[in-house]
């Protein structure tokens, strides 16, 4: 069995790996473990991306603990610390080109043959726009949502939810909250994705 360790940004990403990705990958003999990134060693606190040096140290520690496992990351570009490899040099590039360049630079910097860097183009909530009708149906249970509002957001982005931009007022989570004030990122997000 192949082992895959995922360093996740926060609670939502951790639950996604535990409750959706792990059951899927186990069918292919890939056991997936996940832990949130270490944000404070002194307080033993995890969750939320910090600067790259601390992030790298946490990833490298897990690699040292389990060198035979594959390692990856589940972080998003939105509000990522500016000291991540190639962050500033790729500002203004096309979104996919930017993420690919940053992933390559992180992989080169970590330099471990079983490390597969992954930076999600934008927030975790972009996954909820993959099927706008399901998201709208779920959130309409306890929010007043006009029909087609979620699909309208996707349509504004050429039909590609990943291209919902990262501006503080129009990021995917902000768009959901503007339509649905009663929205719990961790619980609603995972239930919609299931």
Secondary structure, DSSP 8 states (H G I E B T S, - for coil): -EEEEEEESSHHHHHHIIIIIHHHHHTTTEEEEEEE-EEETTTTEE-S---HHHHHHHHHHHHHHTTTSEEEEEEESTT--TTSTTTGGGTTS-HHHHHHHHHHHHHHHH--TTEE--EESS-GGGGGGTTHHHHHHHHTTSS---TTHHHHHHHHTTT-GGGS---TTTSHHHHHHHH-SS--HHHHHHHHH-
